[in-house]
Amino acid sequence: MDHMEFMKLLLTKGADVNTRMKDSTETRTVFTNQWLDENGATAFLRASQSSDLEVMKLLLSYGADPKIATVGDVTALQVAAGIGWVDGLTYEWSERANVEAVKLLLDLGVDPNVQAETGRTALHGAGHKGRTAVIQMLVDHGAKLDTHDFGMTGNDAGGRLAVHTWQPVDYADGLVRVGVQSAVAHPEAGLLLRKLMVQQGMEAPPMNRTLASVCITDICDDVQ
């Protein structure tokens, strides 16, 4: 019996498809748990994180509610877009499946502008992950480019930088450290976000920024 058959058996025997976790799973590590607290996640949300379309559709056929978020208000769309993603640790079926999963969630009416308790939206996640197709799709569905998080990041450079709030483009530029992992810049994602910001009449930040260059604007007291 494979995992799909086992899930179908549980569901046909009356398992609650919308049961929410009360803690994180044992697969979580220090690298991921500080970036995504799974408390309150449903099986559908976890399937969305790995873009497991087969499982997502199975759960939907048994009445899964795609709009149930975690206790920290992280949505299935946010995790599919990139919230909680750690290069080399987080699994997804494929880039194509990821794009299809995001489209499915948007078609199901999951709001791209929901902010988690950290202030992050799906677009912050997509910027962090560097997935340009997802960025474009989110914006096409009304995702706001200028939403700031609430400054709850892993940046530890000192001064006010630690509590500075960040937009999706800042995540794409690799300026925001989440959890204990290093921030990674995704230039193509940064370019796309800037292009979209300009198209909407927003002022886009300059390219090739560093934390030190951000501090020139008196955001923080000192960055070595």
Secondary structure, 3 states (H helix, E strand, C coil): CCHHHHHHHHHHCCCCCCCCCCCCCCCCCHHHHCCCCCCCCCHHHHHHHCCCHHHHHHHHHCCCCCCCCCCCCCCHHHHHHCCCCCCCCCCCCCHHHHHHHHHHHHHCCCCCCCCCCCCCCHHHHHHHHCCHHHHHHHHHCCCCCCCCCCCCCCCCCCHHHHHCCCCHHHHHCCCCCCCCCCCCCCHHHHHHHHHHHHHCCCCCCCCCCCHHHHHCCCCCCCCC
